[in-house]
Amino acid sequence: MQKNEQLVKYNSGKILHDKDGRGKDRPWRKKKLESLKYAEYLKVLEMKKAFKVQDCAETLTFTKNADGKPTLYQCWFCRSRLCPLCNWRRARKNAAQLDMVLREAVKQHPEAQFLFLTLTTKNTENAEALKAELLKLTQVLARKILRLKKFKPFLLGYVRSAEVTVNPDDGSYHQHLHVLLMVKKSYFSPKHYMKQSDWTELWKKKMNLDYTPIVHVQKVKPKATGKEALRSAAAETAKYQTKSKDYLSKDRTDQENVQVVKDLEFALKGTRAIAYAGVLKDIHKSLHLDDPENGDLLHDKPTDEKTTKVVEIMVAQWSYDKKNYIWR
């Protein structure tokens, strides 16, 4: 920042309204309230990080440049896997990074096509089963399927994410994978093309299942709405590993929510929400993007390295009395 920056009062005492590019308020208040509820559950579970989560993003410091647009400049995030505030920032960052990677991939391989693949297995009933199934899903995909010789002629790369939802009826866990495959045009030739039934049978065989799993595959439209279709597939791939509504459910008791939090904390520990391979991994590295799992959450999208003169510094503080962020 410039030496002549000054700390100024910016709408002091008023509620924070941080607008996004479409003019809508970013959900700072909603996510902070959810994080505080999550922290309460962690306290019940006597987890030490409960107080770190409680303090997450209590103070937001923004800079305002000559263009008049406030930009988040300083904030401390707890980085807990299930923290709604951190999850929101992480998902936005993953989506922004993936969008950059895909744009570059299309430039380098204009003839490439994309497939959006969803792989599922039967719901699991407890934390131990969920953790084991998540590990099996990712290992079978990476080691037993996408390394097959039949994929080598046309598979350029892929990005995959793991998602867990909670069944509202019986509380079981639905684990599944979203995979965005980048393939050569030759994939659609009679020699290489795989129907949905082919994908289903392959997944069933390699997962060693005694039932037919739900598998869905579709081509991302290449023309007309192609850019939006690809962006939509990217957003689906990069979204939350698990949504806060699944462990902060208003339809369950606090005791039931606490159990879900305990299960998810155990099952998701050490897992990767998103992973790149092949050409897409190489491009991610060449763009010097940080690790989506451990990277900076302050910037939820790539930043411009050019420095511009800061004309104002604004600080918003969380108020426990008003249950909102207040400019100070």
N, C-alpha and C positions, 0 to 999 in steps of 0.2 A: 504494500500500500504506500501511498505518497506521504511525505513528511508533513504536508499541510492539511492532512485530514483532520476533521474536527468532530467531536461527539456532540450531537444535537438532539433536542427533544423532538420526537416525531409522533404527533398525535398523542402526547403523553396522557395516560389514563384511559385511553380508548382500547377497544377490543381489536386484536390482530385480524387483519384481512389480507392474507397473502394470496394474490391472484395468480392463476396459471396462465398459459398462453391463450386459453379460450375465455378468459375473464372470470373463471370460477374459483371460489375459495378452495385452497388446498386444505385437506382434512386434518390440520394440526390438532384441533380440539378433540375431534372424534377419536383419533389415534391415541392421544395422550390419556383420555379417559379410559380407553380400553387397556392401555399399558398399566395404568394404576390398578385396574381390576385384576389384571394378570399378576401384578406384584402382590396383591392380597392373597391370591391362591398360592403363590410361591412361599409366602410367609406361613401359611397353613401347613405346607409341606416341609417347612423348616429348611428351605434352600437358602444358602448364604447370598446368592445373587439377587434376592428379592429387593434389597435396598438399592442395588445398582439399577435395577429396572425401574424402581420408584423414582429415581433421580434422572432417568433418561430424558434428554431434551427439555430440561426445565427452563433453560435460557436460550433464546434464539437471537443471534446477532446477524443483522443484515447490513450490507453496504448498498449504497445508492449511487450509481454513476451518473454522468451527464445526461444519459438517455432517459433517466427517470425511473428505470426498472430496478426494484429491490432484488438483491441476490443473497441467498443464505451464505454467510461468510464464516460463522463460527458456531459450533454446537457440539455437545458431548452426547454420544449415543452409547447405550449399554451393550449393544450388539448381541443380545440374547436371541437364540434361534426363534423363539415364539413371540418376542416382543412385537406388538402390533405396529409401533412406530418404526422400528428398525426393519420389520418385514415390508412395510410400505415403501421405505426408501430403497431397500434391497431389490424389490421387484421392479421398481421404476428404473433402477440402474441396470439391472439385467436386461430389461426390455430395450433400453437405449443402446447398450453395448451390442446386443444381438442385431438391432436394426442397422448399426454401423457395419457390423461384420457381413451381414447379408447384402448390403448395398455394394460393398467392395467385392464380395463373391460374384455378384451378377456382372460387375465390370470386368473381372478377370475371366469369368466363364459365362459369357452371354448366352450360350446355348444350353446351359444347365437347367434342369427342372427340379421342382421340389415336391416332396410328398409329406403329408402330415399323418403320422401314425400314432394311434393310441393303443396301448397294451395293458390288459387288466388280468387280475386273478380274483378268486373268491375272497370275500372279506375275511379279515382276521379278527380274533376275539380279544386279544390282550397285547400288552406291550412287547413281550418276548416274541410272540408270533409275528407281530408287525415288523419288528426290527429284522428278524430273520428273512421275512418275505421281501422287504425292501432291498436287502443285500442280494438276494437271489435274483430279483427282477433285473437289477442293474448289471450283475455279473453275467447272466445268461444273454442279455442283449449284446453286451460288448464283447464277450469272449466266445459264445457259442453260436451266435447268429450272424452278426455283422462282420465277423472274421471268416465266414464261410467262403470257399473259393468261388461260389456262384455269384457273390456280390462284388468281387474284385474288378470285373470288367466295366462296371457302371457306377459303383458307389464312390462319390468324391469326398463326402464328409457328412457329419451329422451333429446335431446338438440335441441333448435329451434332458428332460427334467422329471423329477419324481414328485408326485402330489398325493396327499392323504386327505380324505374327507371322512366325516363321522356320520354314520347312518342315524338319522333322527329317531327311528323307530326302536332299534335294538342296541344302539351305541357301539356297534361293530365298526371296524376301520376298513375303508375302501382305499387300497393302495393301487396306484397305476402310474404308467409312464407316458409322457408326451414326447414324441420324437419327430424332429424335423430333418428329413433326409434330403441331401443334395445329390442328385444323380445325373448321369449323362443322358442325353436324348435316347441313346440306344436301349435304355431300360424298357422303353415302350415297344420295342421290337418283339415279335413272337418268341424269340429265343430267350429273352430275359424277363419279360413281363410277368408279374405276379398278381393274381386276382386276390380279392379280400379273403376268399376261402383258402388260398395258398398260404397267406400270411397267418391265418388262424391255425392251420394245421402245423405250420412250422413252429409257431409259438407254443402250441400244445405239446408238441414232441420234445422240444428243447427244454421246456419247463417240467416235463415228465408229469403231466396232469392227467387225471382220470375223468376229466370232464372237458367240455368244449368252452373255452374262455371267450369273453367278448373282446373282439379286436376290430378296430376301425382304421381304414386307410383311405385317403383321398388325395388326389392331385391338387396342388395349389395352382389355381388358374394362371396361365402365363401371359394372357393378353388382356387388353381393355382394363379390367379391374385387377390385373395381376399385382400391381404394387400394393394396393390395399389388401388384397387377399394374402399376400406374403407377409405384410405387416401384421395382419390379424393372426396368422399362424404363429408368427414370432411372439406376439403378445401372449398367446395361449401357452406357448412353450416356456416363456420366462416368468409366468405369474407365480403367485405365492405357493410355497411348498405345502402350507396348510393355512386356511383362512381363519381369522380370529373368531368368526361366528361359530366355528366348529368347537372351540374350547371355551368360549365365553357365551354359550347359548342361553338365551332367555327362556327356552323351553325345557331346560333342565335345572335341577337344584344346584346350589353352590357346591354341595358335596359331590354331585355327579361331575360337575365341571372340573373340580379339583382332581378327580381321578383321571379324567381325560388329559389334563395338563401333565400329570405325573407320567402317564403312559407315553405321551408324545415327547416329553423331555428325554425319556429313556430311549425311545425308538429312533428319534431323529439325530441323537448325538453322534457326531462323527460322519454323518452322511453329507453328500453334496447335493444341493438343490438343483444345480445345473452343471452340465459338463459338455465340452466341445471335443470333436475328433476330426481327423483328416484335414482337408483343406480349410474348413471353418476354424479349426484350432490354430492352424498356421496363420491365418489372417488375424485372428484375435491377438496372437502374439506380435505380429508385424505392426499392428496398430498401437502397440504399447499400452494395451488396456490392462488394468489391474485385475487381480483375482476376484471374480464375482462373489466368492464366499467370504474372503477376508479383506476386501478392498474398502476404500473410503466411502462412507455413507453420507458425508457432508455434501458431496456433489452427486446428485442422482442422475446426472447425464454428463457426457464429456464436456470439458470446459475449454474455452478459448484461451490459448496461452498469451494472447496479447493483453497487456496491462492498460487499463483505462483509469483516468483520474476519478478517485472516490470523492464525492462531494458531501455525503452524509453517512453516518453510522447510526443505525437504529437498533434498539434492543427491546425484545418482547420477553416478558417473564411470566411463567405459569403462576396463576393465582388459585390457591386452594379454596379461597372464599368464594370467588366468582366462577370457579371451574372453567377458566378460559385463559388464553394468553392475553396479557395486557401490555400495551406499549408503555415504556417507562422513560 
